[in-house]
């Protein structure tokens, strides 16, 4: 348990609420955050079947404004911020000159000359400094306004129905990756249809003073619809099932977007030059030596971050994220493995699916496995994501 009085650990505007709910609190990226309120599996399942409420106030809110804001972001990021129309958002990354990922981001264009960049908590200060340095020479200002915002997410198939009665925005008209100025529970906010769970949902940027009001109103509105507060543990298992990368696991300065299978976010054809362009252009032309894959464990033992992946008993890669999947009922993992191994495993998987492979190929003694504390636990390669939300009326 972290020292909650330590000045090094920051409290979100909702920390007292979480403690009042009996949450297990943990130090995450310098913030005191709820890990779980009770059962993390129950919280996970509630998001898949009904709705979950998350405090994301540890995320960084960075504003880039001015006549040159779009040009500054085009230079700073791998995506084309200038192509985002006001009211829309885009997933992108900020990379080092060698192409390594400094952070993955969501950029909201709020107006012609105003952008909100949401950074991961662990990287917010680094990203703010990088944006400020890369904005030099452009008519743009960068401001870290993290302390001006509380960020609350409601995620799950019932989230729109719960939220609808609390806002003046017609949620049927809110597209995915769109944002709107809104009133939520009587409070002025920015409402976005974004999330990190693989489910439909919304993120609400409110003032710290209004955070408790918004949280309580959502809690009461969702009481009859199965809404539960959800912590970081459930958020992690939800994003893993959805095949979404986590910085520090799937993404780092040692990884380029192409290594992570996210080369689509790199806009090499945009007119403006950008930091890392030459390295990323070269990387785009190369065959990968390793690839990010999805793996399902065939025993009950759980692969964790850092565990080796084996091919015929020989190490071929490393688990980046692993956990039991409440939705699939099996252990799952994302891992970087050698590209030739991935091709071989994929071919074997396709043959096995067609009924042409030895039935024991992926069973005990098969070539693909997790090394879990010195014991090879068989695994199978599967397409990412592990979970896609079903189409709902």
C-alpha positions in Angstrom: 0.0 0.0 0.0 1.5 3.4 -1.0 2.0 6.1 1.6 -1.1 8.2 0.9 0.4 11.2 2.7 3.5 11.2 0.5 3.7 14.4 -1.6 5.1 12.2 -4.4 1.8 10.4 -4.8 -0.9 12.6 -6.4 -4.6 12.2 -5.6 -7.3 12.5 -8.2 -10.4 14.7 -7.4 -12.2 11.4 -6.8 -9.7 9.7 -4.4 -12.0 10.3 -1.4 -14.9 8.7 -3.3 -12.8 5.6 -4.1 -11.7 5.2 -0.5 -15.3 5.6 0.7 -16.3 2.7 -1.6 -13.6 0.5 -0.1 -11.4 0.4 -3.1 -7.9 -1.1 -3.0 -5.7 1.8 -3.8 -2.3 1.6 -5.5 0.4 4.0 -6.7 0.2 4.1 -10.5 2.5 6.4 -12.4 2.7 8.6 -9.3 -1.1 8.7 -8.8 -3.1 7.1 -6.1 -5.6 5.1 -8.1 -8.3 2.4 -7.4 -7.0 -1.0 -8.4 -10.3 -2.8 -7.7 -13.3 -2.2 -5.5 -14.1 -5.9 -4.9 -13.8 -8.6 -7.5 -11.9 -7.4 -10.6 -13.5 -10.2 -12.6 -16.9 -9.0 -11.6 -16.0 -5.5 -12.7 -14.6 -6.8 -16.0 -17.8 -8.8 -16.6 -20.0 -5.8 -15.8 -18.3 -3.7 -18.5 -18.9 -6.5 -21.0 -22.5 -7.0 -20.1 -23.7 -3.7 -18.7 -21.5 -0.8 -17.7 -18.5 0.2 -15.7 -17.4 3.6 -14.3 -13.7 4.5 -14.3 -11.7 7.4 -12.9 -9.1 8.3 -15.5 -8.0 11.6 -14.0 -4.4 10.5 -13.9 -4.2 10.9 -17.7 -2.4 14.0 -19.1 -4.4 16.8 -20.8 -2.1 18.9 -22.9 -3.3 21.8 -25.1 -1.7 23.0 -28.3 -3.2 26.3 -29.5 -2.6 29.1 -31.9 -2.6 29.7 -35.7 0.3 27.2 -36.1 -1.1 24.5 -33.8 -2.0 22.1 -36.6 1.4 22.5 -38.3 3.2 22.1 -35.0 1.4 18.8 -34.3 2.0 17.6 -37.9 5.7 18.0 -37.2 5.6 16.6 -33.7 3.5 13.5 -34.3 3.4 10.6 -36.8 -0.2 11.4 -37.8 -1.8 14.2 -39.7 -3.4 16.5 -37.0 -4.2 19.0 -39.7 -6.5 16.5 -41.3 -8.7 16.2 -38.2 -11.8 18.2 -38.4 -13.0 20.1 -35.4 -15.1 17.9 -33.2 -13.2 14.7 -34.1 -10.3 12.8 -32.6 -7.6 10.5 -33.8 -5.3 7.9 -32.2 -1.6 8.6 -33.0 1.9 8.5 -31.5 4.8 10.7 -30.8 8.1 9.1 -31.8 11.8 9.8 -31.2 14.1 10.6 -34.2 15.0 6.9 -34.4 11.3 5.9 -34.7 10.9 4.6 -31.2 7.6 5.3 -29.5 7.7 8.0 -26.8 3.9 7.6 -26.2 0.7 6.8 -27.8 -1.9 9.5 -27.7 -5.4 10.6 -28.6 -5.6 14.0 -30.2 -8.9 15.9 -30.1 -9.4 18.9 -32.4 -11.7 21.2 -30.4 -11.5 24.1 -32.8 -9.5 25.3 -35.8 -6.7 26.5 -33.6 -7.2 24.4 -30.5 -6.1 20.7 -29.9 -6.3 18.6 -26.8 -3.6 15.9 -26.6 -4.3 13.1 -24.1 -1.1 11.4 -22.9 -0.5 8.4 -20.7 0.0 9.4 -17.0 3.6 8.0 -16.9 4.6 10.0 -20.0 2.6 13.2 -19.7 5.5 15.5 -18.6 7.8 14.0 -21.2 5.2 14.5 -23.9 4.5 18.0 -22.8 8.2 18.9 -23.0 8.6 17.2 -26.4 5.6 19.0 -27.8 6.9 22.4 -26.5 10.3 21.8 -28.1 8.8 20.7 -31.4 6.4 23.6 -31.5 9.3 26.1 -31.6 9.3 27.9 -34.9 5.5 27.5 -35.2 2.9 30.0 -34.0 1.7 27.7 -31.3 1.6 27.4 -27.5 1.7 24.2 -25.5 0.2 24.1 -22.0 -0.1 21.2 -19.6 -3.6 21.5 -18.1 -3.8 18.1 -16.4 -4.7 19.7 -13.1 -7.6 21.5 -14.7 -9.5 18.3 -15.5 -11.0 15.2 -14.0 -11.6 12.5 -16.6 -14.4 10.0 -16.0 -15.2 7.1 -18.4 -18.4 5.1 -18.6 -18.0 2.0 -20.7 -20.2 -0.9 -21.7 -23.3 -1.7 -23.8 -25.6 0.1 -21.4 -23.4 3.2 -21.1 -25.3 5.3 -23.7 -28.7 4.5 -22.1 -27.4 5.5 -18.6 -25.7 8.7 -19.8 -28.6 9.8 -22.1 -30.7 11.2 -19.3 -27.9 13.2 -17.8 -26.7 15.2 -20.9 -28.1 17.7 -23.4 -26.3 15.9 -26.2 -28.2 13.5 -28.5 -25.9 10.5 -28.1 -27.4 8.8 -31.2 -25.6 11.6 -33.2 -22.2 11.2 -31.4 -19.9 9.2 -33.6 -17.0 7.1 -32.5 -13.9 9.3 -31.9 -16.0 12.4 -31.8 -16.2 15.0 -29.0 -18.8 17.6 -28.1 -19.1 20.5 -25.6 -21.8 19.2 -23.3 -23.6 19.6 -20.1 -23.5 16.4 -18.0 -25.4 16.2 -14.7 -25.7 20.0 -14.8 -22.0 20.4 -15.2 -20.1 21.9 -18.2 -17.9 19.2 -19.8 -16.3 17.8 -23.0 -18.0 14.6 -23.9 -16.1 12.1 -26.2 -17.1 8.7 -27.6 -13.8 7.1 -26.9 -12.5 4.4 -24.6 -10.0 1.7 -23.8 -12.1 -1.4 -23.1 -13.3 -2.7 -26.5 -16.9 -1.7 -25.6 -19.0 1.3 -26.6 -18.6 4.1 -24.1 -17.9 7.8 -23.3 -15.2 9.8 -21.7 -16.2 13.0 -19.8 -13.7 15.8 -19.2 -15.0 17.8 -16.3 -13.5 20.3 -13.9 -12.1 18.8 -10.6 -14.8 20.6 -8.7 -17.6 18.9 -10.7 -16.0 15.4 -10.7 -17.9 14.2 -7.6 -21.2 15.5 -9.0 -20.8 13.7 -12.3 -19.6 10.5 -10.7 -22.5 10.4 -8.3 -25.1 11.2 -11.0 -23.8 8.4 -13.2 -23.8 6.0 -10.3 -27.4 6.8 -9.4 -28.5 6.7 -13.1 -26.9 3.3 -13.6 -28.0 1.7 -10.4 -30.8 -0.3 -12.1 -28.7 -1.1 -15.1 -25.8 -3.0 -13.6 -23.3 -0.1 -13.5 -20.4 -0.7 -11.2 -17.2 1.3 -10.4 -14.2 -0.4 -12.0 -10.5 -0.1 -11.3 -7.2 -0.4 -13.1 -7.1 -4.2 -12.9 -10.4 -4.6 -14.9 -9.3 -1.8 -17.3 -6.2 -3.8 -18.0 -7.9 -7.1 -18.7 -10.5 -5.4 -20.8 -8.0 -3.7 -23.0 -5.9 -6.9 -23.3 -9.0 -8.8 -24.6 -9.5 -6.0 -27.1 -5.9 -6.2 -28.3 -5.1 -2.6 -27.3 -1.5 -1.9 -26.6 -0.2 -0.5 -23.3 2.8 1.8 -23.1 5.5 0.1 -21.2 4.3 -3.3 -22.4 3.6 -3.5 -26.1 5.0 0.0 -26.8 8.3 1.6 -25.8 11.2 3.6 -27.1 12.7 0.3 -28.3 9.6 -0.4 -30.5 8.4 1.4 -33.6 4.7 1.6 -34.6 5.5 -0.9 -37.4 6.9 -3.4 -34.9 3.6 -3.2 -33.0 1.5 -3.7 -36.1 0.4 -0.1 -35.9 2.1 1.2 -39.0 -1.3 2.5 -40.2 -1.0 5.4 -37.8 2.2 6.6 -39.5 1.3 9.0 -42.3 4.5 9.0 -44.4 2.6 10.6 -47.2 1.6 13.8 -45.3 3.2 16.9 -46.9 4.9 18.0 -43.7 8.1 16.6 -42.4 7.9 15.1 -38.9 10.2 13.8 -36.2 11.2 10.2 -36.9 10.1 10.3 -40.6 13.3 9.0 -42.1 13.7 6.2 -39.7 10.1 5.2 -40.0 10.2 5.3 -43.8 13.2 2.9 -43.7 11.5 0.7 -41.2 8.3 0.5 -43.3 10.4 -1.0 -46.2 11.9 -3.8 -44.1 10.7 -7.2 -43.3 10.1 -7.4 -39.5 12.3 -9.6 -37.4 9.6 -9.8 -34.7 5.9 -9.4 -34.7 3.2 -8.7 -32.0 0.9 -11.7 -31.8 -2.0 -13.0 -29.7 -1.6 -16.3 -27.8 -4.1 -18.4 -25.9 -2.8 -20.7 -23.1 -4.0 -24.3 -23.3 -3.6 -24.9 -19.6 -4.8 -23.0 -16.6 -1.4 -21.4 -15.8 -1.2 -17.6 -16.5 1.5 -16.1 -18.6 2.7 -12.7 -17.3 4.7 -9.8 -18.7 8.3 -10.8 -19.3 7.7 -14.5 -19.5 9.6 -16.2 -22.4 7.7 -17.7 -25.3 9.1 -21.0 -26.7 9.0 -22.7 -30.1 9.9 -26.4 -29.9 11.5 -25.7 -26.5 13.7 -22.8 -27.8 13.0 -19.2 -26.7 11.5 -17.2 -29.6 10.0 -14.2 -27.9 8.6 -12.5 -24.8 5.1 -12.0 -23.3 4.3 -8.3 -23.1 0.9 -8.6 -21.4 -0.8 -11.7 -20.0 -3.8 -12.4 -17.9 -6.8 -14.7 -17.4 -9.6 -13.7 -19.8 -12.9 -13.6 -18.0 -14.7 -13.5 -21.4 -12.9 -16.4 -23.0 -12.3 -18.4 -19.9 -8.7 -19.0 -20.9 -5.3 -17.4 -20.2 -4.4 -14.9 -23.0 -1.3 -12.9 -23.8 0.2 -10.6 -26.3 3.8 -11.2 -27.1 6.6 -10.2 -29.5 7.9 -13.4 -31.2 10.3 -14.0 -34.1 8.6 -13.4 -37.4 9.5 -16.8 -38.9 8.0 -18.5 -35.8 4.8 -16.5 -36.2 4.6 -17.5 -39.9 5.1 -21.2 -38.9 2.6 -21.0 -36.1 0.1 -19.3 -38.3 0.4 -22.0 -41.0 0.0 -24.7 -38.4 -3.0 -22.9 -36.9 -4.6 -22.7 -40.4 -3.9 -26.4 -41.0 -5.3 -27.3 -37.6 -8.4 -25.3 -38.2 -8.9 -27.1 -41.5 -8.5 -30.4 -39.8 -5.3 -31.2 -41.5 -2.8 -31.0 -38.6 -2.0 -33.5 -36.0 -4.5 -33.2 -33.2 -1.7 -33.0 -30.7 0.1 -30.1 -32.5 -1.1 -27.5 -30.1 -1.6 -29.9 -27.2 0.9 -30.9 -24.5 4.3 -31.3 -26.1 3.4 -29.1 -29.0 6.0 -26.6 -30.3 4.5 -23.3 -29.1 4.5 -22.7 -25.4 4.9 -20.2 -22.5 7.9 -20.7 -20.2 6.1 -20.3 -16.8 8.7 -20.7 -14.0 10.7 -23.2 -15.9 7.8 -25.3 -17.2 6.6 -25.2 -20.8 2.9 -24.6 -20.9 1.4 -25.1 -24.4 -0.1 -22.2 -26.3 -1.9 -21.5 -29.6 -1.5 -18.5 -31.8 -4.8 -16.7 -32.5 -5.8 -13.5 -34.4 -5.9 -10.2 -32.5 -8.1 -8.9 -30.9 -9.2 -11.7 -28.7 -12.6 -10.1 -28.3 -14.8 -7.9 -30.5 -18.0 -6.5 -29.1 -21.1 -8.1 -30.8 -23.3 -6.0 -33.0 -26.2 -4.8 -30.9 -29.5 -3.3 -32.0 
